[in-house]
Amino acid sequence: MESAGAAGKQPGAGYSVRERRAYRVFAALESAFILTCGRDKPMFSWRGTAGARLGTMALLTMAVILMGSMAVPGSGLAKEAPVVLKFAHCQKTGHPYDIGAQKFAELVAEKTGGKVKVQIYPNSVLGGGVQAVDGVRMGTIDFTAEHTGLYEGYVKELGVLGLLSFYRDWDHFWKVVDGDVGQEFAKKLESHGFKVLGWFRNGWYHVCTRQKVEKPSDLRGLKFRSKPGSAMAVMQDKAFGTVSTSVDYSELYSGFQLGVVDGMVQNVTNLRDTTLYEVTPYICLTGTMYATNPLVVSMKRFQSLPKDIQAALVEAGREACAYERKMSEEAEVRDLEFLKAQPKVVITSPDRALWDATWKNIESWAYEFYGKDLIERLKNVK
């Protein structure tokens, strides 16, 4: 029998507001338990024996601790899970792109205090270059770093980045890309769903084929790989007399094996990393073009993030690109030596005058296609 005092006490009387809230949580859980398991008596009560009330209070105390720790900023249980963002690229783990992506992820985690985690998806696991770029545009992929040729369909002027005769050296090239011209291109890309955070280095491009090539006329009639959507690649085919063949980067090895394509322009790091040198053993060191890949984030994703996170991404992108460029330069020297040591690889140094004359034909077309003002601007950057 309960005492009169106990019987007359109102449920919850004498308990704190937090304890009463905790009790209501348990009561709700109890109701669900009864409905599910068929229990016909309450597990918890404000009344009952001292032992029962003590047990109830112990459970209530645990609930209060749990609720308190969830409510207090800085407690272990209050810490929110990080926002996870996807970074897709087409190179293998350890490639300069991947090293740059990993550096970016590290910097983002550091600059956001762990609020954002960048998950890297290398080696085309989320699709080839075209799919990665489309994914970023649509917001299904957050970051990528693919060749400028894949963006020419959105901003055609990107085709001028890399044309050999327009730049004095790499230093001149980076001044254009990091300066006003590059910023204008980046601004135009934003209206198509891409926020440029920086520019990765993609190295010198050389002519690589299944048969020996020493001069431009040796290319005539060969099926040459062109990047999907790149007007500059199509113009290159016209200058060389090659047959334009669109093949995604992820399909190149099998394309050469099956004879779908006979040649391409490519850098030595990519040749080594993908073992493409096995199917294109003839490398003519033409230094055909300077190459860069924009590091982009989906505008949809970028605009959905708080301003401080946006600022952290921009800063991390700038620093990661500077780091990747250094890694790319070092890899290029190392990988050329590796290729020279391969017994089945034939590397030739061409007559520059013959190749330069061919590029002059491309330059005249570029003036007409891109406009004299733009080309003169970038050529005159000091």
C-alpha positions in Angstrom: 0.0 0.0 0.0 1.2 3.4 -0.9 1.2 6.0 1.8 -1.4 8.8 1.7 1.4 11.3 1.0 2.7 9.3 -1.9 -0.7 8.7 -3.3 -1.5 12.3 -3.2 1.6 13.5 -4.8 1.1 14.8 -8.4 3.1 12.9 -11.1 6.4 14.5 -11.6 6.2 16.8 -8.6 9.6 17.6 -7.2 11.4 16.7 -10.3 13.3 19.2 -12.5 12.1 20.3 -15.9 14.9 18.3 -17.6 13.9 15.2 -15.5 10.3 15.5 -16.5 11.4 15.8 -20.2 13.5 12.7 -19.8 10.5 10.9 -18.3 8.3 11.8 -21.3 11.0 10.3 -23.6 10.9 7.1 -21.7 7.1 7.1 -21.6 7.0 7.4 -25.4 9.5 4.6 -25.8 7.5 2.5 -23.3 4.3 3.0 -25.3 6.1 1.8 -28.4 7.4 -1.2 -26.5 3.9 -2.1 -25.2 2.5 -1.9 -28.7 5.3 -4.0 -30.2 5.7 -6.6 -27.4 2.3 -6.7 -25.8 3.4 -5.7 -22.4 0.4 -4.6 -20.3 2.0 -2.9 -17.4 4.1 0.3 -17.4 7.9 -0.2 -16.9 8.3 3.2 -15.2 6.2 5.1 -12.7 6.3 8.1 -10.6 4.8 6.0 -7.8 5.7 2.6 -6.4 8.1 1.2 -3.9 11.2 3.0 -3.0 13.2 0.5 -5.0 11.1 1.0 -8.1 11.4 4.7 -7.8 15.1 4.4 -7.3 15.4 2.3 -10.4 13.3 4.8 -12.3 15.4 7.7 -11.0 18.6 5.9 -12.2 17.2 5.5 -15.7 16.0 9.1 -15.6 19.5 10.2 -14.5 21.0 8.4 -17.5 18.5 10.1 -19.8 19.3 13.5 -18.3 23.0 12.9 -18.8 22.4 11.8 -22.4 20.2 14.7 -23.2 22.6 17.1 -21.5 25.6 15.8 -23.4 23.6 16.1 -26.6 22.7 19.7 -25.8 26.1 21.0 -24.6 28.3 22.2 -27.5 31.8 20.6 -27.5 30.7 17.4 -25.9 31.6 14.1 -27.7 27.9 13.2 -28.5 27.1 16.8 -29.6 29.7 16.7 -32.4 28.0 16.7 -35.8 29.1 14.3 -38.5 31.2 16.0 -41.2 29.7 16.9 -44.5 31.2 14.4 -47.0 31.9 15.7 -50.5 33.0 13.6 -53.5 36.1 14.3 -55.6 36.2 12.2 -58.8 39.2 12.0 -61.2 40.4 9.7 -63.9 44.0 9.0 -62.7 45.4 6.3 -60.5 46.3 6.7 -56.9 49.7 8.3 -56.7 49.4 10.3 -59.9 50.0 14.1 -59.4 46.3 14.7 -59.9 45.6 12.3 -57.1 48.3 13.7 -54.9 46.8 17.2 -55.5 43.3 15.9 -54.7 44.6 14.3 -51.5 46.3 17.5 -50.5 43.1 19.4 -51.2 41.1 17.0 -49.0 43.7 17.5 -46.2 43.6 21.3 -46.5 39.8 21.3 -46.5 39.6 19.2 -43.3 42.2 21.5 -41.7 40.6 24.8 -42.7 37.1 23.7 -41.8 38.0 22.2 -38.4 36.9 18.8 -39.6 33.4 20.0 -40.6 34.0 18.9 -44.2 35.5 15.7 -45.5 36.5 15.3 -49.1 36.3 11.6 -50.3 38.5 10.9 -53.3 37.3 8.6 -56.1 40.3 8.0 -58.4 40.8 5.9 -61.6 37.4 6.8 -63.2 35.4 4.8 -60.6 32.5 7.2 -60.9 32.8 7.3 -64.7 35.3 8.8 -67.2 36.2 12.4 -67.7 33.0 13.3 -69.5 30.9 11.7 -66.8 32.9 13.5 -64.0 32.4 16.9 -65.6 28.7 16.2 -66.2 28.3 15.0 -62.6 29.8 18.2 -61.3 27.6 20.3 -63.5 24.5 18.5 -62.3 25.6 18.4 -58.7 25.9 14.6 -58.3 29.7 14.9 -58.0 31.2 17.7 -56.0 34.7 18.1 -57.4 36.8 17.0 -60.4 40.0 18.0 -62.3 39.6 17.2 -65.9 41.2 18.6 -69.1 40.1 22.0 -70.4 39.1 20.3 -73.6 36.0 18.9 -71.8 34.8 22.4 -71.0 35.2 23.9 -74.4 31.6 23.1 -75.2 30.7 25.6 -72.4 33.4 28.2 -72.9 35.1 27.8 -76.3 37.9 30.3 -75.4 39.4 27.6 -73.1 40.9 26.1 -76.2 43.6 28.8 -76.3 45.1 27.5 -73.1 48.0 25.5 -74.1 48.6 26.4 -77.7 52.3 26.2 -78.0 53.1 29.3 -80.1 51.1 31.6 -77.8 53.3 31.2 -74.7 57.0 31.8 -74.1 57.4 29.3 -71.3 55.5 27.7 -68.4 56.0 30.9 -66.3 54.2 32.9 -69.0 51.5 30.2 -69.2 50.7 30.3 -65.5 50.6 34.1 -65.5 47.9 33.9 -68.1 46.0 31.1 -66.3 46.2 32.7 -62.8 45.7 36.2 -64.1 42.9 38.2 -65.6 42.4 35.9 -68.6 42.0 32.8 -66.5 39.7 34.6 -64.1 37.5 35.6 -67.0 37.3 32.0 -68.2 36.5 30.9 -64.7 33.7 33.4 -64.4 32.1 32.2 -67.6 32.2 28.6 -66.3 30.2 29.6 -63.2 27.1 30.2 -65.4 27.4 26.6 -66.6 27.6 25.1 -63.1 31.3 25.1 -62.4 33.2 27.0 -59.7 36.9 27.1 -60.5 39.1 26.8 -57.4 42.4 26.7 -59.3 44.3 25.0 -62.1 46.3 21.7 -62.0 49.3 21.2 -64.1 48.9 18.5 -66.8 52.4 18.7 -68.2 53.9 18.9 -71.7 52.0 17.0 -74.4 53.9 14.9 -77.0 52.9 12.9 -80.0 52.5 9.2 -79.1 51.7 6.6 -81.7 51.7 2.9 -82.5 54.2 3.4 -85.3 57.3 5.6 -85.5 56.7 9.3 -86.2 59.4 11.9 -86.7 57.7 14.7 -88.7 54.2 16.0 -89.1 53.6 14.3 -92.5 54.1 10.9 -90.8 50.8 11.4 -89.0 48.7 11.9 -92.2 45.9 9.4 -92.3 46.3 8.0 -88.8 43.3 7.7 -86.5 44.1 10.3 -83.8 42.5 10.5 -80.5 40.6 13.8 -79.9 39.1 14.9 -76.6 35.3 14.9 -76.7 34.0 18.4 -77.3 37.3 20.0 -78.0 37.3 22.3 -81.1 41.1 22.7 -80.7 41.6 19.0 -80.9 39.6 18.9 -84.2 41.7 21.8 -85.6 44.9 19.9 -84.6 43.6 16.9 -86.7 43.2 19.2 -89.7 46.7 20.6 -89.3 48.3 17.1 -89.0 46.0 15.4 -91.6 44.9 12.9 -89.0 41.4 11.3 -88.7 39.7 12.6 -85.5 38.6 9.8 -83.3 36.8 10.6 -80.0 37.8 8.2 -77.2 37.5 8.8 -73.5 40.6 8.6 -71.4 39.4 5.6 -69.5 39.0 3.7 -72.8 42.3 4.6 -74.5 44.3 1.4 -73.7 41.7 -0.9 -75.2 41.2 1.5 -78.1 44.9 1.2 -79.1 44.9 -2.5 -78.6 41.9 -2.9 -80.9 43.2 -0.5 -83.5 40.3 2.0 -82.9 42.9 4.7 -82.6 46.6 5.0 -83.8 47.9 8.0 -82.0 47.4 10.9 -79.6 49.1 13.7 -77.8 49.9 12.9 -74.2 52.2 13.6 -71.3 54.9 11.2 -70.1 53.4 10.9 -66.6 50.0 9.7 -68.0 51.8 7.3 -70.3 53.6 5.7 -67.4 50.8 5.8 -64.9 48.3 4.1 -67.3 51.0 1.9 -69.0 49.8 3.4 -72.3 53.4 3.3 -73.4 52.9 -0.5 -73.9 50.4 0.2 -76.7 51.9 3.5 -78.0 55.6 2.8 -77.8 56.7 5.6 -80.2 57.0 8.9 -78.4 58.0 12.0 -80.4 59.0 14.8 -77.9 57.2 17.5 -79.8 56.1 19.5 -76.6 52.9 20.0 -78.6 51.1 22.0 -75.9 51.0 23.2 -72.4 48.2 21.5 -70.5 46.1 22.3 -67.5 43.1 20.9 -65.7 40.8 23.2 -63.8 40.0 22.1 -60.3 36.2 22.7 -60.1 33.5 22.4 -57.6 29.8 22.1 -58.4 28.2 25.6 -58.2 25.1 23.9 -56.8 27.1 22.4 -53.9 29.3 25.5 -53.4 26.3 27.9 -53.1 24.6 25.5 -50.6 27.5 25.8 -48.1 28.0 28.4 -45.4 30.2 31.4 -46.4 33.1 30.3 -44.1 33.1 26.8 -45.8 33.1 28.5 -49.2 36.1 30.6 -48.2 37.9 27.5 -46.9 37.3 25.6 -50.2 38.7 28.6 -52.3 41.8 28.9 -50.1 42.4 25.1 -50.1 42.0 25.0 -53.8 44.6 27.6 -54.4 47.1 25.9 -52.1 46.4 22.4 -53.4 47.0 23.6 -57.0 50.4 25.1 -56.2 51.3 21.8 -54.5 50.1 19.7 -57.5 52.1 21.8 -60.0 55.3 21.1 -58.1 54.5 17.3 -57.9 53.7 17.3 -61.7 57.0 18.9 -62.6 59.0 16.4 -60.5 57.0 13.5 -61.9 57.6 14.6 -65.5 61.3 14.4 -65.1 61.2 11.1 -63.3 58.7 9.5 -65.7 60.6 10.5 -68.8 63.7 8.7 -67.5 61.5 5.7 -66.7 60.2 5.6 -70.3 63.7 6.0 -71.8 64.7 2.9 -69.8 61.9 0.7 -71.3 63.4 -1.6 -74.0 60.3 -1.5 -76.3 59.8 2.3 -76.1 61.3 4.5 -78.9 61.8 8.1 -78.0 62.8 10.6 -80.7 63.6 14.4 -80.6 62.0 15.9 -83.7 63.1 18.7 -86.0 61.4 21.7 -84.3 61.2 23.8 -87.4 58.9 21.3 -89.1 56.5 21.0 -86.2 56.5 24.8 -85.5 55.4 25.4 -89.1 52.4 23.1 -88.6 51.5 24.9 -85.4 51.6 28.2 -87.3 48.6 26.9 -89.4 46.7 26.2 -86.2 47.6 29.6 -84.9 46.1 31.4 -88.0 42.8 29.4 -87.5 42.9 30.3 -83.8 43.0 34.0 -84.5 39.9 33.7 -86.6 38.0 31.3 -84.2 38.9 33.0 -80.8 39.4 36.5 -81.9 42.6 38.6 -82.3 42.0 40.7 -79.2 42.0 37.7 -76.8 45.1 36.1 -78.3 47.0 39.3 -78.4 46.1 39.9 -74.7 47.4 36.5 -73.6 50.5 36.7 -75.8 51.4 40.1 -74.3 51.1 39.1 -70.6 54.4 39.8 -68.9 
